[in-house]
Amino acid sequence: MSENLTLKDGDITKLFFKFAIPSIFGMLVVSLEMMIDGIFLGRNVGALGLAAVNLSMPLINFLLSIGLMICVGGGVITSIYSGRKKYNKAKETTTLTLILLFLVLEVLSIFILFNLDFFIKILGTNEEIYPYVKAYLMPMMIGAFFYSSPIFTETFVKIYEKPNWVFISGFTCLSTNVLFDYLFIVKFNLGMTGGAVATLTACAAGFLVLLPQLHFKKLRKNLNIYLQDIKNIFYNGSSEMLSLVASTTAMYLLNRTLMREIGVLGVSALTIVFYINQTLNIVLYGLSQALQPLVSYNLGAKNLIKIKAVLKISLISGGVIGIIVYIISHIVGKDIIDIFSKGNEDLINIALIALFYMSFAYLISFLNIISTSFLTAIEKPLESVIVSMGRSIVFIVIPLFTLPKIIGPIGIWLSIPIAESLCLLVSFVLMKRAKNYLHNVIK
């Protein structure tokens, strides 16, 4: 990383969007890949295919959360080393992060594969949907590293100031995914297995196209000198991992509640609405990916003015995006749902009700998401975890388990905007404390 991250104050907005736009594009591509998978599976496999993907996601996202922890933690440490002008250490940390990502995910995926039937049953499947879930999960577990690998390359390519390469990675992922979804699902009729293999192939292609743009340095033979870095990688990335674990737990609880209250159609409807939710959340995470290296770098460089400027731009951008997605979801929501449902009127009606109530969260969630990333970037992972756990588990459990008994299925859909609203109070308190912390650290 060069001196470009210490541009004069007037250029901080330009610098932020230089990082943010490729990040948002890259994350939007991930969202589009998920939606394309859903379209192919929904129209060729049906409601069972959509439900199987959603039931599988808690386990897939668990491994993804581990990958996210390692990549974000490694990215924070690398950015801080760069801010301190320790460029060789930054390159070594890049190498260390990739090695950790591969080893940890391979060990976990092998363990899961040997106990796959056990995990599938825990996910809440019944006899009807069990084979669909297994057909999807088997290749996804085998290819766990490749599924997470674009997080690594897209995180570090921005740290090494080549954010525009994310466009190339995104185009590669998207085009590869469309091609192989068509071949495996439509032409070869491989169903759920074909959808999973297409996704993994696209992720691997996106990873490989960016890999040559990163800067690596061979690790020294005495690996003990990296123990503190490893500890810091896991520590600083733990909040991002727990954020995804928390949201995964929420998805698991929602799936179980929907299977009990509505059945497979309820889970299918949630899958469709989650595709729309993911579009917003992924854009917000794209903003967060731009925020993190800039804030971490300027923390290392002790530049409080720029840290505040980046946070302000992030919050304004996130608010505008949340409002836009909320409006669009109400204007063209039915048209989007029709793409996935293949004329299933019952599924369409349930999904429309779910979207109406869940969309209120779009007006709030940006504050909580940006707060978690900012707290991580200033090496406050515990506070970041508190926000994540609040919005995804603590504040969602009470309405999810009580409202359906009072007002029926609508209570399920309302649980998410209620959780975001309650968590907003926690975010406000912790961000105020973070402000005081920064003033004490940067003098």
QUIMO-V786988 format. One line per field, one symbol per residue. psi: psi as a letter, one per 20 degrees, with the letter a starting at -180 (. if undefined). A space follows every 10 residues. Layout:
psi: ???
//
This chain:
psi: paihjkqqhi jhgggghhhg ghgggghhgg ghgghgghgg ghihhahhgg hhghhhhggg hghhhggggg ggghgggggg gghjkmhhhg hhhggggggg gggghggghg gghikghghg hhikqahgig hggghghghh ghkhghhihh gghhghhhhk llhiihgggg gggghhgggh ggghgggili cggggghggh ggghghghhh giiroqppqq hnihiighgg ghghghihgh ghghgghggg ggggggghhg hgahhghggh gghhhgghgg hhghhgghhh gghggggigh ilnhghghgg gghggggggg gggghgghhh gjghhghhhh iljohggggg hgggggghih hhihhhghgh gghghghklm hghhhggghg hhfgihgghh igghhgjbhh hghihghggh ghhhgggggh hghhghghhh go.
//
